[in-house]
Amino acid sequence: MSVDTILSFEEAMEKYDPVLGFEVHVELNTKTKMFSSAPNVFGDEPNSNVNEVCLGLPGVLPVVNKKAVESSILIGLALNCKIAEHCTFARKQYFYPDTPKNFQTSQYEDPICYDGWIDIELEDGTVFRVEIERAHMEEDAGKLTHMGGSTGRIQGADFSLVDYNRSGVPLVEIVTKPIENVGSRAPELAKAYVAAIREIVKNLGVSDAKMERGNVRCDANVSLRPYGQEKFGTRTETKNVNSLRAVENAVKFEIQRHAAVLDSGVLITQETRHWHEDTKSTTSGRPKSDADDYRYFPEPDLVPIVTTAEWVEELRATLPEPPAERRKRLQADWGYSDLEFRDVVNAGLMDEIEETVTAGATAAAARKWWMGEIARRAKLADVDPAALGVSPAVVVEIEKLIASGAINDKLARKVLDGVLEGEGTPTEVVAKRGLAVVSDDGALQTAIDEALAAQPDVADKIRGGKIQAVGAIVGGVMKVTRGQADAGRVRELILKTLGVEG
Amino acid sequence: MAAINRDDVAHLAQLAHIEMSDDELDRMATELAVIVDSIKSVSEAAGADVPATSHPIPLTNVMREDVVGHVLTVDEALSGAPDAASGRFKVPAILEES
């Protein structure tokens, strides 16, 4: 495999103007497949979720999944698309063993959603509008595993094994219009765009949106042209880009590779490229050729889908608040700084903090617990903070116990330990572990007398007016009571014992 | 509509994975040309005011609810496979070494 020459990204950017385009495939999380009632479940035993339709056996008839159509419309609405009043399905013909019918049922001339847009906010707050060409319904293919050969890759494989559980899983393919004038922000925009799509479909509840499972997959188109030229350069389409980081890296790599090719006076070959996570580079796939003569024609076994304004409006009414707007609203409500809020989002704790605040905690307290003790423990346990086992209700209860003076911050951390060890609610843990602040003055007085007797010189200093020396005695008392005393009350009692005015 | 020639037929045969002899290509080119001509007369009959039709029956929105129905067992699914291994369909290696 030859290694491509690449230019530095900076040099590529000085010389060429990148144009991007994305095709993002979203797997819907319907219970059944797009055209058959076989289950749509990830990770089951191979070929256990198929029926005659998924296997493309002769004489079968597909029937459209209504929920999948509605999910597709919801995606279109969330992307500000127009919804087609009338659309049809089409056959896209090609031979590949992951597609047993020898065609993929898709949409061609009349996608269900078209002409939309989405505003993408980059990390520094720059907003970039990406226009959506279309979002259409289609079906996923089976999963091939290449066996034998030295690399385990398709090259050199002796044979392949096919699992058709994924065959017929509903897909929505979202296609952008060419994205121009993005300049050196291209890799960043690529990542942010795919992240936004993933967030939107997750928020809509129409997809599990797990990239590592292939629920959201991106094909990235890149072309370069000299600055000032209107006509697009020849593009390549990079497939198999299955993480946000990979999307960013693949776009960056292709820009650098194109620039080097163009610099050497050679034309870009219009082709499919494959992204390799291990080498952080792309390799040539098949060139665009006869294999892409798909001979689309209207699917005779499926009748058109007609959407009424009433149906579309009914669906529009169920749209959740868009993720970007929700973030703005929550940050304003909570009064977090940009940095504080970004940390919360990056830690994946926005939902938990929202629930905690809704359950009665202050925004400051919710952040303190989730981003502090809980995040710290989660890191030690190597799990997501949200998955540690602390519920918003626990945080609220601990905060109430602190506010009422029943426990202090130090004890609260022990209460959290108890909750995580399955000892019950915070209140139960306080009772079981005897963690309540010692507020019995009698018990405190004994401890104070002992502390004063142990440090008579300090006691004398305090009597002599050196009030600040009281700290040493307070410390002694706290030590004896294992931190379970209210330090303020201890101080008062010490001064009273010594007859000194605080 | 452009007339269909022998090269078009050879191209289509290749796309459809149909092996055809020279004689068959010659014969099919002539026969398909007749069919294309027949279809041309349909295009002439339908004026610009007639929308393209993909289905002869005016039916729309034939849909089902999202409820799991008929599923095959793994053995049933594989029963028609030319070859199988590890509960999966076994197929020849797909791409040549590139």
Interface residues (C-beta under 8 A of the other chain):
Chain A: T30 K31 T32 S36 S37 A38 P39 E45 P46 N47 S48 N49 V50 N51 E52 L55 L57 V63 V64 N65 K66 K67 A68 V69 H86 T88 Q93 F95 Y96 P97 L144 T145 H146 G148 G149 I154 Q155 G156 A157 D158 F159 S160 L161 V162 D163 Y164 S284 D290 D293 R295 P298 E299 P300 L302 V303 P304 I305 V306
Chain B: H11 Q14 L15 A16 H17 S54 H55 I57 L59 T60 N61 V62 M63 R64 E65 D66 V67 V68 G69 H70 V71 L72 T73 V74 A77 L78 G80 A85 S86 G87 R88 F89 K90 V91 P92 A93 I94 L95 E97 S98
